[in-house]
């Protein structure tokens, strides 16, 4: 076995107290959280299960939009708001399912809105229009369609699958 160099010994001496400090910190934090009686109670709002569920719904992987009984017409789209505040447009698909499109214009990043008279999603900044069902560009200057995401209905809640 080769002998350890001075540099390797210095690194080991430096890392040992750091590892001990981090280990003690993690144990202390866990003990503080376990002292909270609601942490282990699944029905408490501050429980581990509730916090994990809240993260799941607000994470960038996907998010919940609202009850499935929101009146979404057979044509056109309904504007809803994602947890981060961005607009999302939800429409019905031909098979009776749902589809969501981002409400941020791909040209300059402006929020788009529904133009009811024309039946399109319109960007107020530069006039781009998009198909509310597919997010496809109808008129420019935008060249790219609005990002679209599949939507599932779980426990009566619309969930956008972003990943």
CORDA-V455384 format. One record per pair of residues at least 4 apart in sequence whose ideal C-beta (glycine too) atoms are under 8 Angstrom apart, sorted by the first residue. I is the first residue (numbers start at 0). GAP is how many residues later the second one is. D is the distance in whole Angstrom. If there is no record, write none. Layout:
I_GAP_D, I_GAP_D
This chain:
3_4_5, 3_5_5, 3_8_8, 4_4_7, 5_4_6, 6_4_6, 7_4_6, 8_4_6, 9_4_6, 10_4_6, 11_4_6, 13_4_7, 14_4_6, 15_4_6, 16_4_6, 17_4_6, 18_4_6, 19_4_6, 20_4_6, 21_4_6, 22_4_6, 23_4_6, 24_4_6, 25_4_6, 26_4_6, 27_4_6, 28_4_7, 29_4_6, 30_4_7, 31_4_8, 32_6_5, 33_5_6, 33_6_7, 35_10_7, 36_4_7, 36_7_8, 37_6_3, 37_7_7, 37_8_5, 37_9_6, 38_5_7, 38_7_6, 38_8_6, 38_9_6, 39_7_7, 39_8_7, 40_6_6, 41_5_5, 41_7_5, 41_8_7, 42_4_7, 43_6_7, 44_5_5, 45_4_7, 45_5_7, 46_4_7, 47_4_6, 48_4_6, 49_4_6, 50_4_6, 51_4_6, 52_4_7, 53_4_6, 54_4_6, 55_5_8, 55_6_8, 56_5_8, 56_6_6, 56_7_5, 56_26_7, 57_5_6, 57_25_5, 58_4_7, 59_102_6, 59_103_8, 60_101_6, 60_102_5, 61_97_6, 61_98_6, 61_99_5, 61_100_5, 61_101_7, 62_19_6, 62_20_5, 62_96_7, 62_97_6, 62_99_7, 63_93_5, 63_94_7, 63_95_5, 63_96_8, 64_5_8, 64_15_5, 64_17_7, 64_23_7, 64_25_7, 64_35_7, 64_86_8, 64_92_7, 64_93_4, 64_94_7, 64_95_6, 65_4_6, 65_14_6, 65_91_7, 65_92_6, 66_89_6, 66_90_6, 66_91_7, 67_30_8, 67_85_5, 67_88_5, 67_89_7, 67_90_6, 68_87_7, 69_8_6, 69_10_7, 69_20_8, 69_88_7, 70_7_7, 71_5_8, 71_6_5, 71_18_6, 71_19_7, 71_20_6, 71_26_7, 72_5_7, 72_19_7, 73_18_6, 74_44_7, 74_58_8, 75_15_7, 75_38_7, 75_40_8, 75_43_6, 75_56_5, 76_12_4, 76_13_6, 76_14_4, 76_24_7, 76_37_7, 76_44_7, 76_55_4, 76_56_7, 77_11_7, 77_12_5, 77_13_8, 78_8_6, 78_9_7, 78_10_6, 78_24_7, 78_34_7, 78_35_6, 79_7_8, 79_8_5, 79_9_8, 79_10_6, 79_78_8, 80_4_6, 80_5_7, 80_6_6, 80_7_7, 81_4_5, 81_5_8, 81_6_5, 81_78_7, 85_16_7, 85_17_6, 85_18_6, 85_25_8, 86_15_8, 86_16_3, 86_17_7, 86_24_5, 86_25_7, 86_26_8, 87_12_5, 87_13_7, 87_14_7, 87_15_6, 87_72_7, 88_11_7, 88_12_5, 88_13_8, 88_14_6, 88_23_8, 88_25_7, 88_32_6, 88_43_6, 88_57_8, 89_8_6, 89_9_7, 89_10_5, 89_61_6, 89_68_7, 90_7_7, 90_8_6, 90_9_8, 90_10_7, 90_41_6, 90_42_5, 91_4_7, 91_5_7, 91_6_6, 91_7_8, 91_41_8, 92_4_4, 92_5_7, 92_6_5, 92_40_8, 96_54_7, 97_53_4, 97_55_7, 97_60_6, 98_34_7, 98_35_8, 98_49_6, 98_50_7, 98_51_7, 98_52_6, 99_48_7, 99_49_5, 99_50_8, 99_51_5, 99_58_8, 99_60_5, 100_20_7, 100_29_7, 100_31_7, 100_33_8, 100_34_4, 100_45_4, 100_46_7, 100_47_5, 100_48_8, 101_33_7, 101_44_5, 101_45_4, 101_46_8, 101_47_8, 102_8_6, 102_9_5, 102_10_8, 102_18_8, 102_43_8, 103_5_6, 103_6_7, 103_7_6, 103_8_7, 103_42_8, 104_4_6, 104_5_5, 104_6_7, 104_7_5, 104_18_4, 104_20_7, 104_21_8, 104_23_6, 104_37_6, 104_41_8, 105_22_8, 105_31_8, 105_36_5, 105_37_7, 105_38_4, 105_39_7, 105_40_6, 105_41_8, 106_16_7, 106_18_8, 106_19_6, 106_21_5, 106_33_8, 106_34_5, 106_35_4, 106_36_7, 106_37_8, 107_15_8, 107_17_5, 107_18_6, 109_13_5, 109_14_7, 109_15_4, 109_16_8, 111_9_5, 111_10_6, 111_11_5, 111_12_8, 111_16_8, 111_18_7, 111_34_7, 112_8_7, 112_9_6, 112_11_7, 113_6_8, 113_7_6, 113_8_8, 113_18_7, 114_4_7, 114_5_5, 114_6_7, 114_7_4, 114_14_7, 117_4_7, 117_11_7, 118_13_7, 119_9_4, 119_10_6, 119_11_7, 119_12_6, 119_18_6, 120_8_7, 120_9_4, 120_10_8, 120_11_5, 120_14_8, 120_25_7, 121_5_7, 121_6_7, 121_7_5, 121_8_8, 122_4_7, 122_5_4, 122_6_7, 122_7_8, 122_19_7, 125_15_5, 125_16_8, 126_12_7, 126_14_7, 127_9_7, 127_11_6, 127_12_6, 127_13_6, 127_14_4, 128_8_8, 128_9_4, 128_10_5, 129_5_6, 129_6_7, 129_7_6, 129_8_6, 129_12_7, 129_15_7, 129_16_5, 130_4_7, 130_5_5, 130_7_6, 133_11_7, 133_14_7, 134_10_5, 134_11_3, 134_12_7, 134_13_5, 135_9_5, 136_5_5, 136_6_7, 136_7_7, 136_8_6, 148_11_5, 148_12_6, 148_13_5, 149_10_8, 149_11_5, 150_7_5, 150_8_7, 150_9_6, 150_10_7, 151_6_8, 151_7_5, 151_9_6, 152_4_7, 152_5_6, 152_6_7, 153_5_5
